């Protein structure tokens, strides 16, 4: 055939090897399951196994930049699960419980973001209201050193009992020792026999009144009064949305 010449050779075991001389070069085809070796007279060179895997034999070497296998696989290798782990990928984080080190910064300033908005609800019973000065009611626990509670919104509902509370104390919502809002006992609806509802954003955010951030540090959110109310048997429901902020 023009442009192509074929020679069939037989080894000592009777296996046939085909040599194809083509216009584009030389093709050597081994018998099924056999290897093809291309070596010099010292046995140094390359071996091609069934499937196309190329290995070096003797003191031969592959051309610079040649990849003989990827992840132990030869041929047209496609990526598959398990080829890499996070330690081999720049910028990747562990799949669970990443151990982060250092402090993130923006323009050289340490960045510690506030928490997501948290919510607490509950009811203050009459015994607690009667001891509001002696034993302030804890609405949210202290967050730990270096953090403070910042109230976004507070809602209180006084459900009057058969007897109204008496007294003229000032009731206040406090985070640590910072006042988040204060008003007379009467304004909170304690000194009346009708139900009373009030919702507000803390006064230090609406009026801009100053306070020292350190007063929030590791402080619980409490409701207290300058004097214990007397008599009364109503209860008070509350809903408060707040977040934890870093305190330098």
C-alpha positions as CSV (number, residue, x, y, z in Angstrom):
1,X,0.0,0.0,0.0
2,X,1.4,3.4,-1.0
3,X,2.8,5.4,1.9
4,X,2.6,2.4,4.3
5,X,4.6,-0.8,4.9
6,X,3.8,-3.5,7.4
7,X,6.1,-6.3,8.7
8,X,5.1,-9.1,11.0
9,X,7.7,-10.5,13.4
10,X,7.5,-13.5,15.7
11,X,9.4,-13.7,19.0
12,X,10.9,-16.9,20.5
13,X,7.6,-17.8,22.2
14,X,5.6,-17.5,18.9
15,X,4.1,-14.1,19.8
16,X,3.6,-11.8,16.8
17,X,4.7,-8.2,16.8
18,X,3.6,-5.9,14.0
19,X,5.7,-3.1,12.7
20,X,3.9,-0.4,10.7
21,X,6.0,2.0,8.7
22,X,3.8,5.0,7.9
23,X,4.4,8.3,6.3
24,X,4.0,9.8,9.8
25,X,6.5,7.5,11.5
26,X,6.9,4.0,13.0
27,X,4.2,2.2,14.8
28,X,5.0,-0.9,16.9
29,X,2.1,-3.1,18.0
30,X,2.7,-5.9,20.5
31,X,0.7,-9.0,20.8
32,X,-2.4,-8.8,23.1
33,X,-1.3,-8.3,26.8
34,X,2.3,-7.7,25.8
35,X,4.6,-4.8,26.5
36,X,6.5,-2.7,24.0
37,X,10.1,-1.8,24.9
38,X,12.2,0.8,23.2
39,X,15.8,0.6,24.4
40,X,19.4,1.0,23.5
41,X,21.8,-1.9,23.3
42,X,22.3,-1.6,27.1
43,X,18.6,-2.1,27.9
44,X,18.0,1.5,28.8
45,X,14.8,3.1,27.6
46,X,11.1,3.0,28.0
47,X,8.4,0.4,28.3
48,X,4.8,0.8,27.3
49,X,2.4,-1.5,29.0
50,X,-1.1,-2.5,27.9
51,X,-3.3,0.5,28.5
52,X,-0.6,3.0,27.6
53,X,1.3,3.3,30.9
54,X,4.9,4.4,30.2
55,X,7.7,3.5,32.6
56,X,11.4,4.0,32.5
57,X,13.6,0.9,32.4
58,X,17.3,0.7,33.0
59,X,18.8,4.2,33.3
60,X,16.4,5.7,30.7
61,X,14.5,8.9,31.4
62,X,11.3,10.6,30.2
63,X,11.6,13.9,28.4
64,X,11.5,17.0,30.7
65,X,8.0,17.9,31.8
66,X,6.5,14.6,30.9
67,X,4.0,13.2,33.4
68,X,3.8,9.4,33.5
69,X,0.8,9.2,35.8
70,X,-1.6,11.3,37.9
71,X,-2.7,10.1,41.3
72,X,-1.4,6.7,40.3
73,X,-3.7,6.7,37.2
74,X,-2.6,6.8,33.6
75,X,-4.2,7.8,30.3
76,X,-6.8,10.6,30.2
77,X,-7.1,11.2,33.9
78,X,-10.2,13.0,35.2
79,X,-10.3,14.4,38.8
80,X,-12.3,12.4,41.3
81,X,-13.3,12.6,44.9
82,X,-10.3,12.0,47.2
83,X,-7.6,13.4,44.9
84,X,-7.1,16.4,47.1
85,X,-7.6,17.4,50.7
86,X,-7.9,20.9,52.2
87,X,-4.2,21.0,53.2
88,X,-3.4,20.9,49.5
89,X,-5.8,23.7,48.4
90,X,-4.8,27.3,49.1
91,X,-7.4,29.3,51.1
92,X,-9.5,26.2,51.9
93,X,-10.9,25.7,55.4
94,X,-11.6,22.4,57.2
95,X,-15.1,21.0,56.5
96,X,-16.0,21.1,60.3
97,X,-14.9,23.1,63.3
98,X,-12.1,25.2,61.6
99,X,-9.4,26.3,64.0
100,X,-8.9,30.0,63.1
101,X,-5.9,31.8,64.4
102,X,-5.0,35.5,64.5
103,X,-7.3,38.5,64.4
104,X,-8.8,39.7,61.2
105,X,-8.2,43.3,60.4
106,X,-9.5,46.0,58.1
107,X,-7.0,48.8,57.2
108,X,-4.9,47.7,60.1
109,X,-7.7,47.8,62.7
110,X,-8.7,44.7,64.5
111,X,-12.1,43.4,63.4
112,X,-14.3,41.4,65.8
113,X,-17.9,41.4,64.4
114,X,-21.0,41.6,66.6
115,X,-23.1,38.5,66.9
116,X,-26.3,37.8,65.0
117,X,-29.4,39.2,66.7
118,X,-30.4,37.1,69.7
119,X,-33.9,37.0,71.2
120,X,-35.1,36.3,74.7
121,X,-38.6,36.0,76.0
122,X,-40.2,35.3,79.4
123,X,-42.4,36.4,82.2
124,X,-41.6,38.1,85.5
125,X,-43.9,36.9,88.2
126,X,-45.3,39.0,91.0
127,X,-42.8,37.8,93.6
128,X,-40.0,38.9,91.4
129,X,-41.6,42.3,90.7
130,X,-42.1,42.9,94.5
131,X,-38.3,42.3,94.9
132,X,-37.2,44.2,91.8
133,X,-34.8,46.4,93.8
134,X,-33.5,43.8,96.2
135,X,-33.0,41.1,93.5
136,X,-32.9,42.5,89.9
137,X,-34.4,40.1,87.3
138,X,-31.8,38.7,84.9
139,X,-33.2,38.7,81.4
140,X,-30.0,37.6,79.6
141,X,-26.9,36.1,81.1
142,X,-23.5,37.8,81.1
143,X,-21.7,37.1,77.8
144,X,-18.2,36.6,79.2
145,X,-15.2,38.9,79.4
146,X,-14.5,41.1,76.4
147,X,-18.2,41.2,75.3
148,X,-21.2,43.2,76.2
149,X,-25.0,43.1,75.5
150,X,-26.4,45.7,73.1
151,X,-30.2,45.9,73.0
152,X,-31.8,46.5,69.6
153,X,-35.4,46.4,70.8
154,X,-37.3,45.7,74.0
155,X,-41.0,45.0,74.5
156,X,-42.8,44.7,77.8
157,X,-46.4,43.8,78.6
158,X,-47.7,44.3,82.1
159,X,-50.7,42.1,82.8
160,X,-52.5,43.7,85.7
161,X,-53.7,41.5,88.6
162,X,-56.5,42.2,91.0
163,X,-54.3,44.6,93.0
164,X,-52.1,47.3,91.5
165,X,-48.6,47.8,92.6
166,X,-47.7,50.8,94.7
167,X,-44.5,52.8,94.9
168,X,-42.7,55.5,93.1
169,X,-39.4,53.8,92.2
170,X,-37.7,54.2,88.8
171,X,-37.7,50.9,86.8
172,X,-34.7,50.5,84.4
173,X,-33.3,48.1,81.9
174,X,-29.6,47.7,82.3
175,X,-26.8,45.9,80.5
176,X,-24.0,45.6,82.9
177,X,-24.1,49.0,84.6
178,X,-25.2,50.9,81.5
179,X,-28.7,52.2,81.5
180,X,-30.6,51.0,78.4
181,X,-33.8,52.8,79.4
182,X,-35.5,54.0,82.5
183,X,-38.9,55.3,83.5
184,X,-41.1,55.6,86.6
185,X,-42.8,52.5,88.0
186,X,-46.1,54.0,87.0
187,X,-45.0,54.5,83.4
188,X,-44.2,50.9,83.2
189,X,-47.8,50.1,84.0
190,X,-47.2,48.6,87.4
191,X,-49.3,51.1,89.3
192,X,-52.6,50.4,87.6
193,X,-55.2,47.7,87.3
194,X,-55.4,47.8,83.5
195,X,-53.0,45.9,81.2
196,X,-50.2,48.0,79.7
197,X,-47.9,47.4,76.7
198,X,-44.8,49.2,75.8
199,X,-42.1,48.7,73.2
200,X,-39.1,50.8,72.7
201,X,-35.6,51.1,71.3
202,X,-33.2,51.8,74.3
203,X,-32.9,55.5,75.0
204,X,-29.1,55.6,74.7
205,X,-29.6,54.8,71.0
206,X,-32.5,57.2,70.3
207,X,-31.2,60.2,72.3
208,X,-27.5,59.7,71.8
209,X,-26.8,59.9,75.5
210,X,-23.2,58.8,76.2
211,X,-22.0,56.0,78.3
212,X,-18.7,54.2,78.8
213,X,-18.5,51.0,76.7
214,X,-16.5,49.3,79.5
215,X,-19.7,49.4,81.6
216,X,-21.2,46.8,79.3
217,X,-18.2,44.4,79.7
218,X,-19.4,40.9,80.8
219,X,-22.6,42.4,82.2
220,X,-25.9,40.6,82.4
221,X,-29.1,42.3,81.0
222,X,-31.3,43.0,84.0
223,X,-34.5,44.8,85.0
224,X,-34.4,46.6,88.3
225,X,-36.0,49.3,90.3
226,X,-34.7,52.0,92.7
227,X,-37.1,50.7,95.3
228,X,-39.2,47.6,95.7
229,X,-42.8,48.0,94.6
230,X,-45.4,47.1,97.2
231,X,-48.6,45.2,97.3
232,X,-49.5,44.2,93.6
233,X,-50.0,40.8,92.1
234,X,-49.7,41.3,88.3
235,X,-47.1,39.9,86.0
236,X,-44.9,41.2,83.2
237,X,-44.1,39.6,79.9
238,X,-41.1,40.6,77.8
239,X,-39.4,40.1,74.5
240,X,-36.0,41.5,73.9
241,X,-33.8,41.4,70.8
242,X,-30.1,42.0,71.4
243,X,-26.6,41.2,70.1
244,X,-23.2,40.7,71.7
245,X,-20.6,43.3,70.8
246,X,-16.8,43.2,71.5
247,X,-15.6,45.5,74.2
248,X,-12.0,46.7,73.8
